[in-house]
């Protein structure tokens, strides 16, 4: 084996180390920073639920001003509860203004089969009076435009608890018929009926919980509760009794249009990661 002189070996070692120091160093690229979950963006979805009564009573009365001896009059009040299935869709926009606060606006349209039916017998004010009142109320569709205020749960950026409220409207049908038997004389039965359809307006308020799975951040699931009040419908009408002369009553009936709703829904969010990346600190 050939042995290099000690001086030559030291020189080669020095030159090699200097050459290696001049070579550029290579570092592997850092992984991309994680994206921050955000509720900001447009969304749309569908829902299905059930509506049920919110209390209140239907009230009314009748008076026959032409029966002087004896007169005929009756007054009534009975509970009314709308109930039935409903379903529809919603669109909206959320703006996450801080890590814990989300503001938004939402509009929805619902098809509904909310209805209430009552048939009651009422004794008149005077002896011998007896009236039968048949009332039917229905809400075939309704919608709302609402604001939303949500709170992001600590350590759960993909969970939102929110309150909501705003303008509500709906298609309402009210029908009431009255069969009144005044005391003799003259006896007989008086009939009166009122039917109308109209679009009523009012307000709605409620709240809910919405959750988006991190594995599918474009989708979210929600459960909501609402109280909706479209005011009261008043119907005034007279009887039609051709067989009895001068026996015509005047009647008025008031029906509340309010109900509660519990529904579940799913949303597709257009831009779930609209906020920029969160930079890691080193």
Backbone as CSV, one residue per row, in Angstrom:
resi,resn,N_x,N_y,N_z,CA_x,CA_y,CA_z,C_x,C_y,C_z
1,UNK,0.846,-1.176,0.000,0.000,0.000,0.000,0.887,1.234,0.000
2,UNK,0.531,2.157,-0.912,1.345,3.374,-1.047,0.975,4.343,0.045
3,UNK,1.979,4.850,0.713,1.755,5.821,1.786,2.113,7.207,1.307
4,UNK,1.163,8.127,1.436,1.411,9.515,1.064,2.236,10.175,2.141
5,UNK,3.075,11.037,1.705,3.834,11.812,2.702,2.879,12.586,3.585
6,UNK,3.276,12.793,4.819,2.418,13.461,5.788,2.010,14.848,5.338
7,UNK,2.843,15.610,4.725,2.530,16.979,4.294,1.486,16.994,3.211
8,UNK,1.643,16.022,2.239,0.663,15.992,1.125,-0.711,15.612,1.655
9,UNK,-0.783,14.656,2.593,-2.078,14.243,3.133,-2.782,15.363,3.867
10,UNK,-2.030,16.135,4.644,-2.652,17.257,5.342,-3.176,18.310,4.376
11,UNK,-2.439,18.520,3.296,-2.872,19.527,2.302,-4.167,19.099,1.644
12,UNK,-4.279,17.835,1.273,-5.503,17.357,0.620,-6.701,17.456,1.577
13,UNK,-6.496,17.181,2.844,-7.589,17.268,3.810,-8.097,18.693,3.956
14,UNK,-7.141,19.635,3.985,-7.534,21.051,4.110,-8.304,21.508,2.897
15,UNK,-7.825,21.142,1.696,-8.508,21.556,0.457,-9.902,20.946,0.382
16,UNK,-10.029,19.663,0.771,-11.345,19.009,0.713,-12.346,19.645,1.640
17,UNK,-11.895,19.994,2.849,-12.836,20.624,3.786,-13.259,22.009,3.323
18,UNK,-12.344,22.728,2.702,-12.699,24.067,2.196,-13.680,23.965,1.053
19,UNK,-13.509,22.991,0.191,-14.400,22.825,-0.958,-15.810,22.438,-0.493
20,UNK,-15.848,21.560,0.522,-17.158,21.164,1.033,-17.890,22.300,1.692
21,UNK,-17.148,23.204,2.318,-17.816,24.339,2.975,-18.441,25.283,1.987
22,UNK,-17.904,25.318,0.744,-18.454,26.229,-0.259,-19.687,25.676,-0.949
23,UNK,-20.010,24.382,-0.812,-21.182,23.819,-1.482,-22.472,24.340,-0.834
24,UNK,-23.541,24.640,-1.639,-24.814,25.119,-1.077,-25.492,24.021,-0.268
25,UNK,-26.149,24.403,0.848,-26.868,23.440,1.684,-28.308,23.298,1.195
26,UNK,-28.919,22.145,1.382,-30.291,21.871,0.927,-31.176,21.554,2.129
27,UNK,-32.313,22.229,2.210,-33.288,21.979,3.255,-34.621,21.593,2.624
28,UNK,-35.256,20.567,3.152,-36.562,20.122,2.647,-37.609,21.218,2.856
29,UNK,-38.517,21.432,1.886,-39.546,22.473,2.032,-40.461,22.174,3.211
30,UNK,-40.856,23.229,3.919,-41.748,23.083,5.063,-43.139,22.696,4.587
31,UNK,-43.864,21.891,5.326,-45.228,21.536,4.932,-46.121,22.763,4.940
32,UNK,-47.148,22.795,4.070,-48.033,23.961,4.024,-48.742,24.136,5.359
33,UNK,-48.933,25.380,5.788,-49.601,25.622,7.071,-51.062,25.171,7.019
34,UNK,-51.643,24.759,8.136,-53.052,24.334,8.140,-53.984,25.504,7.854
35,UNK,-55.107,25.206,7.196,-56.104,26.228,6.898,-57.055,26.385,8.079
36,UNK,-57.478,27.601,8.319,-58.385,27.875,9.432,-59.818,27.613,9.007
37,UNK,-60.585,26.892,9.839,-62.002,26.688,9.565,-62.736,28.010,9.766
38,UNK,-63.636,28.334,8.856,-64.392,29.580,8.953,-65.824,29.339,8.502
39,UNK,-66.756,30.048,9.144,-68.165,29.987,8.750,-68.501,30.996,7.658
40,UNK,-67.556,31.838,7.287,-67.834,32.880,6.302,-68.168,32.265,4.946
41,UNK,-69.210,32.786,4.307,-69.544,32.359,2.954,-71.038,32.173,2.737
42,UNK,-71.385,31.936,1.482,-72.762,31.660,1.102,-73.084,30.185,1.353
43,UNK,-74.373,29.899,1.542,-74.796,28.520,1.724,-76.247,28.363,1.271
44,UNK,-76.635,27.141,1.033,-78.006,26.801,0.693,-78.280,25.378,1.126
45,UNK,-79.547,25.059,1.362,-79.851,23.711,1.818,-81.340,23.450,1.889
46,UNK,-81.681,22.319,2.500,-83.063,21.879,2.627,-83.329,21.524,4.090
47,UNK,-84.623,21.466,4.443,-85.014,21.121,5.803,-86.355,20.406,5.809
48,UNK,-86.632,19.733,6.914,-87.933,19.095,7.119,-88.232,19.151,8.610
49,UNK,-89.523,19.294,8.955,-89.847,19.431,10.366,-91.318,19.257,10.645
50,UNK,-91.702,19.690,11.837,-93.082,19.552,12.305,-93.487,20.832,13.015
51,UNK,-94.701,21.293,12.727,-95.252,22.465,13.387,-96.338,22.068,14.368
52,UNK,-96.407,22.764,15.495,-97.416,22.442,16.502,-97.858,23.724,17.188
53,UNK,-98.949,23.618,17.916,-99.640,24.776,18.439,-98.824,25.625,19.384
54,UNK,-99.154,26.911,19.383,-98.496,27.868,20.262,-99.485,28.487,21.229
55,UNK,-100.590,27.791,21.495,-101.580,28.320,22.422,-102.499,29.329,21.739
56,UNK,-103.248,30.041,22.534,-104.196,31.007,21.995,-105.580,30.387,21.858
57,UNK,-106.561,31.228,21.639,-107.947,30.778,21.559,-108.666,31.492,20.433
58,UNK,-109.593,30.775,19.813,-110.509,31.376,18.849,-111.693,31.936,19.621
59,UNK,-112.088,33.135,19.281,-113.178,33.790,19.989,-114.178,34.354,18.990
60,UNK,-115.390,34.542,19.447,-116.398,35.111,18.563,-117.736,35.279,19.267
61,UNK,-118.711,35.742,18.499,-120.052,35.926,19.026,-121.021,36.273,17.919
62,UNK,-122.311,36.142,18.233,-123.360,36.505,17.281,-124.469,37.239,18.013
63,UNK,-125.204,38.024,17.259,-126.329,38.780,17.792,-127.379,38.906,16.709
64,UNK,-128.614,38.615,17.070,-129.740,38.797,16.157,-130.492,40.050,16.590
65,UNK,-130.233,41.170,15.938,-130.860,42.423,16.384,-132.336,42.509,16.020
66,UNK,-132.823,41.598,15.159,-134.209,41.694,14.705,-135.168,40.917,15.596
67,UNK,-134.627,40.033,16.430,-135.488,39.308,17.354,-135.610,40.118,18.636
68,UNK,-136.695,40.846,18.752,-136.876,41.704,19.914,-137.420,40.905,21.093
69,UNK,-138.251,39.955,20.831,-138.864,39.183,21.923,-139.004,37.725,21.490
70,UNK,-138.122,36.853,21.952,-136.912,37.145,22.732,-135.739,37.398,21.803
71,UNK,-134.697,38.071,22.276,-133.511,38.272,21.443,-132.685,36.998,21.362
72,UNK,-131.679,36.982,20.499,-130.800,35.825,20.339,-129.363,36.315,20.331
73,UNK,-128.530,35.703,21.155,-127.128,36.082,21.218,-126.323,34.910,21.777
74,UNK,-125.057,34.806,21.343,-124.161,33.756,21.830,-122.727,34.236,21.707
75,UNK,-121.888,33.754,22.600,-120.469,34.099,22.593,-119.660,32.819,22.851
76,UNK,-118.465,32.726,22.253,-117.672,31.512,22.387,-116.178,31.812,22.445
77,UNK,-115.471,30.868,23.026,-114.011,30.921,23.088,-113.510,29.490,23.284
78,UNK,-112.624,29.035,22.441,-112.091,27.675,22.549,-110.672,27.636,21.999
79,UNK,-109.886,26.721,22.536,-108.485,26.606,22.140,-108.320,26.174,20.693
80,UNK,-107.238,26.626,20.120,-106.931,26.280,18.726,-105.452,26.008,18.597
81,UNK,-105.129,24.842,18.045,-103.733,24.473,17.857,-103.499,23.994,16.437
82,UNK,-102.704,24.746,15.692,-102.266,24.295,14.379,-101.219,23.197,14.546
83,UNK,-101.230,22.222,13.651,-100.210,21.178,13.697,-100.099,20.520,12.320
84,UNK,-98.912,19.960,12.042,-98.702,19.265,10.780,-97.246,19.311,10.351
85,UNK,-96.944,18.595,9.281,-95.578,18.515,8.770,-95.287,19.704,7.862
86,UNK,-93.995,19.972,7.672,-93.561,21.058,6.810,-92.159,20.751,6.300
87,UNK,-91.780,21.407,5.228,-90.445,21.217,4.670,-90.180,22.233,3.583
88,UNK,-88.913,22.498,3.331,-88.571,23.486,2.315,-87.077,23.671,2.198
89,UNK,-86.681,24.890,1.828,-85.274,25.180,1.620,-84.894,26.539,2.139
90,UNK,-83.591,26.771,2.237,-83.073,28.036,2.753,-81.781,28.412,2.028
91,UNK,-81.530,29.715,1.956,-80.271,30.248,1.446,-79.828,31.349,2.397
92,UNK,-78.512,31.583,2.467,-78.046,32.609,3.376,-76.578,32.914,3.203
93,UNK,-76.098,33.826,4.050,-74.689,34.218,4.050,-74.242,34.427,5.483
94,UNK,-73.080,33.881,5.825,-72.462,34.074,7.142,-71.191,34.901,7.003
95,UNK,-70.918,35.685,8.027,-69.676,36.454,8.091,-69.086,36.259,9.485
96,UNK,-67.964,35.575,9.564,-67.315,35.339,10.846,-66.426,36.533,11.156
97,UNK,-66.909,37.413,12.008,-66.221,38.671,12.279,-65.112,38.522,13.313
98,UNK,-65.124,37.429,14.062,-64.074,37.164,15.041,-64.028,35.658,15.264
99,UNK,-63.032,35.160,15.994,-62.989,33.717,16.234,-64.212,33.162,16.945
100,UNK,-64.981,34.019,17.629,-66.121,33.518,18.391,-67.471,34.058,17.944
101,UNK,-67.519,35.034,17.010,-68.768,35.684,16.619,-69.026,35.532,15.126
102,UNK,-70.254,35.113,14.782,-70.686,34.956,13.391,-71.987,35.727,13.203
103,UNK,-72.029,36.607,12.205,-73.241,37.330,11.827,-73.716,36.837,10.476
104,UNK,-75.032,36.873,10.260,-75.528,36.372,8.988,-76.949,36.799,8.709
105,UNK,-77.408,36.434,7.504,-78.780,36.669,7.080,-79.251,35.426,6.339
106,UNK,-80.525,35.078,6.516,-81.052,33.859,5.908,-82.491,34.083,5.463
107,UNK,-82.857,33.487,4.325,-84.234,33.488,3.831,-84.639,32.040,3.582
108,UNK,-85.887,31.714,3.920,-86.365,30.352,3.699,-87.781,30.377,3.162
109,UNK,-88.175,29.279,2.494,-89.526,29.096,1.981,-89.958,27.677,2.298
110,UNK,-91.165,27.544,2.901,-91.632,26.249,3.377,-92.989,25.897,2.767
111,UNK,-93.142,24.663,2.347,-94.456,24.108,2.086,-94.965,23.483,3.373
112,UNK,-96.263,23.601,3.648,-96.768,23.169,4.946,-98.138,22.521,4.829
113,UNK,-98.434,21.674,5.792,-99.753,21.083,5.956,-100.204,21.314,7.398
114,UNK,-100.137,22.571,7.820,-100.564,22.951,9.162,-102.070,23.206,9.141
115,UNK,-102.786,22.578,10.046,-104.236,22.751,10.048,-104.784,22.569,11.461
116,UNK,-105.964,23.119,11.673,-106.682,22.979,12.935,-108.170,22.950,12.618
117,UNK,-108.890,22.078,13.309,-110.338,21.959,13.102,-111.026,21.806,14.457
118,UNK,-112.058,22.608,14.686,-112.844,22.509,15.918,-114.331,22.606,15.591
119,UNK,-115.124,21.845,16.332,-116.589,21.899,16.227,-117.150,21.893,17.647
120,UNK,-117.756,22.987,18.063,-118.232,23.115,19.439,-119.688,23.570,19.459
121,UNK,-120.384,23.206,20.535,-121.745,23.664,20.797,-121.703,24.692,21.925
122,UNK,-122.431,25.787,21.735,-122.426,26.873,22.704,-123.871,27.226,23.063
123,UNK,-124.149,27.290,24.353,-125.450,27.756,24.803,-125.515,29.268,24.689
124,UNK,-126.632,29.756,24.241,-126.797,31.183,24.065,-126.958,31.919,25.377
125,UNK,-126.951,33.240,25.245,-127.107,34.090,26.431,-128.498,33.922,27.027
126,UNK,-129.495,33.732,26.162,-130.882,33.639,26.625,-131.340,32.187,26.614
127,UNK,-132.288,31.871,27.445,-132.777,30.507,27.607,-133.287,29.970,26.273
128,UNK,-132.788,28.795,25.899,-133.237,28.174,24.660,-132.312,28.384,23.495
129,UNK,-131.370,29.341,23.589,-130.402,29.560,22.512,-129.411,28.390,22.447
130,UNK,-129.046,27.961,21.247,-128.018,26.949,21.059,-127.339,27.183,19.714
131,UNK,-125.992,27.276,19.719,-125.238,27.548,18.492,-124.171,26.479,18.292
132,UNK,-123.979,26.085,17.047,-122.922,25.147,16.662,-121.904,25.906,15.811
133,UNK,-120.649,25.907,16.247,-119.590,26.628,15.530,-118.602,25.611,14.989
134,UNK,-118.349,25.662,13.703,-117.374,24.795,13.047,-116.278,25.686,12.455
135,UNK,-115.020,25.477,12.889,-113.910,26.325,12.460,-112.797,25.468,11.874
136,UNK,-112.277,25.892,10.732,-111.159,25.214,10.072,-110.117,26.272,9.716
137,UNK,-108.868,26.031,10.119,-107.770,26.951,9.820,-106.619,26.161,9.220
138,UNK,-105.906,26.758,8.277,-104.789,26.063,7.644,-103.743,27.068,7.184
139,UNK,-102.482,26.627,7.228,-101.362,27.370,6.647,-100.750,26.453,5.595
140,UNK,-100.821,26.854,4.330,-100.373,26.010,3.218,-98.897,26.234,2.874
141,UNK,-98.398,27.415,3.154,-96.995,27.727,2.885,-96.616,28.953,3.709
142,UNK,-95.336,29.100,3.959,-94.862,30.297,4.657,-93.369,30.450,4.419
143,UNK,-92.873,31.627,4.726,-91.455,31.920,4.545,-91.011,33.004,5.502
144,UNK,-89.722,33.280,5.490,-89.185,34.312,6.375,-87.882,34.864,5.821
145,UNK,-87.533,36.068,6.278,-86.236,36.695,6.036,-85.729,37.130,7.401
146,UNK,-84.574,36.583,7.822,-84.138,36.744,9.203,-82.658,37.101,9.307
147,UNK,-82.311,37.765,10.383,-80.920,37.936,10.758,-80.489,36.796,11.671
148,UNK,-79.168,36.545,11.716,-78.636,35.491,12.592,-77.428,36.019,13.353
149,UNK,-77.322,35.637,14.606,-76.160,35.945,15.438,-75.716,34.630,16.073
150,UNK,-74.479,34.224,15.774,-74.005,32.948,16.254,-72.748,33.055,17.090
151,UNK,-72.579,32.109,18.000,-71.392,32.008,18.833,-70.679,30.698,18.516
152,UNK,-69.388,30.795,18.237,-68.571,29.622,17.985,-68.127,29.047,19.324
153,UNK,-68.319,27.755,19.514,-67.976,27.137,20.780,-66.463,27.069,20.975
154,UNK,-65.957,27.322,22.172,-64.516,27.215,22.416,-64.018,25.800,22.102
155,UNK,-62.885,25.746,21.427,-62.246,24.485,21.033,-63.064,23.701,20.016
156,UNK,-64.167,24.267,19.541,-64.993,23.621,18.519,-65.306,24.642,17.420
157,UNK,-64.344,24.988,16.583,-64.598,26.011,15.560,-65.631,25.596,14.524
158,UNK,-65.931,24.310,14.437,-66.905,23.826,13.456,-68.290,23.628,14.061
159,UNK,-68.538,24.163,15.269,-69.853,24.102,15.913,-70.333,25.518,16.193
160,UNK,-71.606,25.789,15.871,-72.162,27.136,15.980,-73.511,27.069,16.685
161,UNK,-73.667,27.888,17.724,-74.946,28.059,18.410,-75.459,29.454,18.059
162,UNK,-76.695,29.570,17.590,-77.154,30.857,17.067,-78.601,31.145,17.453
163,UNK,-78.907,32.434,17.448,-80.267,32.931,17.556,-80.634,33.617,16.258
164,UNK,-81.922,33.644,15.939,-82.354,34.207,14.666,-83.753,34.789,14.805
165,UNK,-84.072,35.802,14.019,-85.399,36.405,14.061,-85.583,37.401,12.940
166,UNK,-86.850,37.646,12.572,-87.114,38.618,11.517,-88.534,38.542,10.996
167,UNK,-88.691,38.906,9.741,-89.988,39.047,9.075,-90.486,37.684,8.606
168,UNK,-91.795,37.429,8.785,-92.409,36.176,8.347,-93.686,36.473,7.575
169,UNK,-94.064,35.576,6.686,-95.281,35.714,5.887,-95.775,34.318,5.522
170,UNK,-97.050,34.217,5.144,-97.574,32.908,4.811,-98.968,32.968,4.220
171,UNK,-99.342,31.896,3.516,-100.677,31.765,2.949,-101.607,31.087,3.942
172,UNK,-102.661,31.790,4.346,-103.550,31.338,5.420,-104.970,31.164,4.870
173,UNK,-105.631,30.070,5.248,-107.030,29.813,4.922,-107.824,29.712,6.215
174,UNK,-108.921,30.454,6.289,-109.800,30.414,7.458,-111.235,30.209,6.990
175,UNK,-111.907,29.242,7.597,-113.316,28.990,7.301,-114.057,28.796,8.609
176,UNK,-115.194,29.469,8.758,-116.012,29.313,9.953,-117.477,29.309,9.534
177,UNK,-118.237,28.406,10.127,-119.682,28.358,9.880,-120.408,28.262,11.215
178,UNK,-121.585,28.878,11.273,-122.371,28.921,12.504,-123.801,28.530,12.175
179,UNK,-124.321,27.600,12.970,-125.740,27.248,12.915,-126.352,27.624,14.258
180,UNK,-127.256,28.591,14.231,-127.829,29.115,15.475,-129.310,28.781,15.553
181,UNK,-129.709,28.265,16.713,-131.127,27.971,16.957,-131.656,28.950,17.993
182,UNK,-132.356,29.998,17.551,-132.882,30.968,18.515,-134.050,30.359,19.291
183,UNK,-134.321,30.906,20.446,-135.425,30.362,21.248,-136.767,30.634,20.571
184,UNK,-137.734,29.754,20.749,-139.060,30.012,20.168,-139.796,31.067,20.978
185,UNK,-140.755,31.802,20.318,-140.817,31.871,18.854,-139.720,32.784,18.316
186,UNK,-139.238,32.720,17.060,-139.858,31.914,16.004,-139.269,30.517,15.886
187,UNK,-138.188,30.178,16.578,-137.591,28.862,16.401,-136.881,28.759,15.065
188,UNK,-136.626,27.536,14.619,-135.907,27.336,13.369,-134.404,27.424,13.576
189,UNK,-133.648,27.415,12.477,-132.184,27.449,12.512,-131.686,28.521,11.551
190,UNK,-130.746,29.311,12.021,-130.090,30.320,11.195,-128.692,29.811,10.820
191,UNK,-128.291,30.025,9.565,-126.979,29.576,9.096,-126.150,30.773,8.617
192,UNK,-124.870,30.733,8.931,-123.939,31.740,8.418,-122.575,31.113,8.195
193,UNK,-121.838,31.636,7.189,-120.546,31.034,6.861,-119.618,32.086,6.267
194,UNK,-118.324,31.939,6.568,-117.317,32.845,6.003,-116.083,32.035,5.603
195,UNK,-115.571,32.314,4.422,-114.377,31.628,3.922,-113.511,32.625,3.179
196,UNK,-112.204,32.652,3.495,-111.301,33.491,2.723,-109.880,32.957,2.817
197,UNK,-109.094,33.288,1.789,-107.665,32.988,1.732,-106.913,34.312,1.631
198,UNK,-105.808,34.404,2.340,-105.034,35.630,2.263,-103.577,35.353,2.631
199,UNK,-102.716,36.281,2.235,-101.313,36.244,2.644,-101.161,37.154,3.838
200,UNK,-100.776,36.586,4.978,-100.623,37.355,6.196,-99.136,37.547,6.493
201,UNK,-98.818,38.607,7.212,-97.433,38.905,7.572,-97.308,39.003,9.091
202,UNK,-96.087,38.791,9.569,-95.839,38.857,11.007,-94.357,38.710,11.292
203,UNK,-94.030,37.953,12.311,-92.635,37.828,12.716,-92.356,36.394,13.162
204,UNK,-91.083,36.074,13.212,-90.647,34.775,13.697,-89.317,34.930,14.424
205,UNK,-89.069,34.060,15.396,-87.815,34.090,16.152,-87.522,32.686,16.658
206,UNK,-86.249,32.415,16.845,-85.865,31.093,17.336,-84.363,30.962,17.456
207,UNK,-83.885,29.746,17.335,-82.463,29.487,17.454,-82.153,28.064,17.073
208,UNK,-80.856,27.743,17.074,-80.470,26.401,16.683,-78.992,26.130,16.911
209,UNK,-78.599,24.945,16.503,-77.220,24.484,16.563,-76.845,23.943,15.191
210,UNK,-75.672,24.357,14.690,-75.188,23.891,13.387,-73.780,23.336,13.558
211,UNK,-73.511,22.230,12.897,-72.231,21.540,13.030,-71.750,21.081,11.672
212,UNK,-70.463,21.316,11.401,-69.849,20.914,10.139,-68.741,19.905,10.414
213,UNK,-68.811,18.704,9.852,-67.734,17.730,10.090,-66.443,18.185,9.419
214,UNK,-65.335,18.091,10.128,-64.057,18.550,9.586,-63.625,17.738,8.378
215,UNK,-64.101,16.494,8.282,-63.753,15.679,7.118,-64.536,16.075,5.879
216,UNK,-65.678,16.762,6.046,-66.479,17.264,4.925,-66.867,18.704,5.227
217,UNK,-65.917,19.632,5.201,-66.180,20.994,5.688,-67.142,21.796,4.831
218,UNK,-67.457,21.337,3.636,-68.409,22.074,2.805,-69.855,21.820,3.217
219,UNK,-70.091,20.842,4.075,-71.438,20.478,4.489,-71.628,20.754,5.978
220,UNK,-72.861,21.038,6.351,-73.177,21.215,7.761,-74.586,20.713,8.044
221,UNK,-74.809,20.265,9.264,-76.099,19.784,9.738,-76.616,20.728,10.814
222,UNK,-77.940,20.893,10.890,-78.488,21.818,11.876,-79.819,21.314,12.417
223,UNK,-80.133,21.749,13.637,-81.426,21.525,14.282,-81.902,22.871,14.798
224,UNK,-83.192,23.217,14.527,-83.690,24.560,14.836,-85.060,24.512,15.505
225,UNK,-85.349,25.584,16.238,-86.676,25.826,16.807,-87.114,27.240,16.432
226,UNK,-88.409,27.408,16.077,-88.957,28.721,15.741,-90.334,28.904,16.384
227,UNK,-90.612,30.156,16.718,-91.961,30.584,17.072,-92.389,31.592,16.009
228,UNK,-93.528,31.334,15.358,-93.992,32.191,14.266,-95.372,32.732,14.601
229,UNK,-95.561,34.032,14.402,-96.832,34.699,14.707,-97.223,35.570,13.514
230,UNK,-98.328,35.200,12.865,-98.851,35.986,11.746,-100.109,36.752,12.138
231,UNK,-100.234,37.040,13.419,-101.355,37.854,13.879,-102.634,37.044,14.022
232,UNK,-103.762,37.728,13.912,-105.085,37.100,14.037,-105.950,37.491,12.856
233,UNK,-106.730,36.529,12.375,-107.645,36.763,11.256,-109.053,36.976,11.801
234,UNK,-109.682,38.076,11.425,-111.037,38.405,11.871,-112.016,38.258,10.712
235,UNK,-113.075,37.499,10.942,-114.115,37.295,9.926,-115.449,37.793,10.481
236,UNK,-116.102,38.666,9.740,-117.420,39.186,10.093,-118.405,38.806,9.005
237,UNK,-119.543,38.242,9.395,-120.483,37.745,8.396,-121.886,37.752,8.983
238,UNK,-122.876,37.539,8.121,-124.284,37.471,8.533,-124.867,36.126,8.123
239,UNK,-126.023,35.800,8.696,-126.669,34.527,8.389,-127.461,34.643,7.093
240,UNK,-127.749,33.477,6.538,-128.591,33.391,5.346,-129.658,32.340,5.624
241,UNK,-130.857,32.809,5.944,-131.920,31.895,6.348,-133.214,32.293,5.637
242,UNK,-133.386,31.848,4.383,-134.568,32.294,3.638,-135.882,31.773,4.203
243,UNK,-135.842,30.683,4.966,-137.097,30.115,5.475,-137.651,30.878,6.675
244,UNK,-136.811,31.700,7.306,-137.244,32.443,8.477,-137.193,33.933,8.178
245,UNK,-138.309,34.573,8.255,-138.367,36.005,7.985,-137.792,36.787,9.158
246,UNK,-136.997,37.783,8.829,-136.450,38.714,9.815,-135.684,38.005,10.936
247,UNK,-134.988,36.950,10.598,-134.148,36.269,11.591,-132.740,36.190,11.029
248,UNK,-132.055,37.266,11.087,-130.703,37.364,10.542,-129.761,37.773,11.665
249,UNK,-128.722,36.958,11.901,-127.754,37.335,12.920,-126.501,37.930,12.270
250,UNK,-125.792,38.708,13.044,-124.491,39.251,12.662,-123.456,38.590,13.561
251,UNK,-122.404,38.030,12.977,-121.416,37.282,13.756,-120.007,37.762,13.422
252,UNK,-119.113,37.554,14.377,-117.695,37.855,14.192,-116.880,36.735,14.827
253,UNK,-115.794,36.345,14.148,-114.954,35.241,14.636,-113.489,35.623,14.430
254,UNK,-112.663,35.425,15.473,-111.254,35.789,15.442,-110.414,34.526,15.644
255,UNK,-109.498,34.272,14.695,-108.640,33.081,14.756,-107.180,33.497,14.816
256,UNK,-106.432,33.077,15.831,-104.993,33.356,15.859,-104.272,32.506,14.832
257,UNK,-103.161,33.047,14.287,-102.334,32.307,13.327,-100.912,32.309,13.879
258,UNK,-100.626,31.350,14.742,-99.301,31.262,15.355,-99.002,29.805,15.655
259,UNK,-97.733,29.443,15.559,-97.340,28.059,15.783,-95.851,27.982,16.105
260,UNK,-95.435,26.828,16.601,-94.036,26.536,16.872,-93.544,25.491,15.863
261,UNK,-92.253,25.548,15.591,-91.661,24.635,14.609,-90.366,24.055,15.152
262,UNK,-90.204,22.763,14.978,-88.929,22.092,15.202,-88.544,21.426,13.894
263,UNK,-87.333,21.704,13.398,-86.936,21.143,12.111,-85.439,20.857,12.076
264,UNK,-85.074,19.939,11.197,-83.678,19.587,10.964,-83.343,19.870,9.505
265,UNK,-82.083,20.214,9.243,-81.707,20.557,7.884,-80.249,20.280,7.595
266,UNK,-79.910,20.394,6.326,-78.535,20.227,5.872,-78.209,21.382,4.939
267,UNK,-77.001,21.938,5.047,-76.545,23.046,4.211,-75.288,22.661,3.446
268,UNK,-75.174,23.184,2.249,-73.921,23.103,1.497,-73.334,24.490,1.454
269,UNK,-72.111,24.637,1.967,-71.473,25.947,2.089,-70.507,26.139,0.931
270,UNK,-70.653,27.270,0.230,-69.954,27.509,-1.022,-68.453,27.685,-0.820
271,UNK,-68.033,28.394,0.223,-66.607,28.658,0.445,-66.276,28.516,1.930
272,UNK,-66.175,27.286,2.413,-65.987,27.081,3.850,-64.658,27.566,4.382
273,UNK,-63.625,27.701,3.528,-62.311,28.137,4.006,-61.943,29.482,3.381
274,UNK,-62.829,30.457,3.571,-62.598,31.755,2.951,-61.529,32.564,3.655
275,UNK,-61.208,32.247,4.913,-60.161,32.970,5.642,-58.814,32.373,5.303
276,UNK,-57.777,33.185,5.241,-56.442,32.746,4.862,-55.840,31.786,5.841
277,UNK,-54.650,31.261,5.518,-54.007,30.251,6.355,-53.551,30.823,7.690
278,UNK,-53.535,29.946,8.670,-52.976,30.289,9.976,-51.510,29.934,9.973
279,UNK,-50.599,30.906,10.184,-49.163,30.671,10.139,-48.679,30.103,11.458
280,UNK,-47.955,29.032,11.350,-47.409,28.419,12.555,-46.264,29.265,13.098
281,UNK,-46.120,29.309,14.417,-45.046,30.055,15.046,-43.916,29.095,15.457
282,UNK,-42.707,29.527,15.217,-41.549,28.702,15.545,-40.714,29.430,16.601
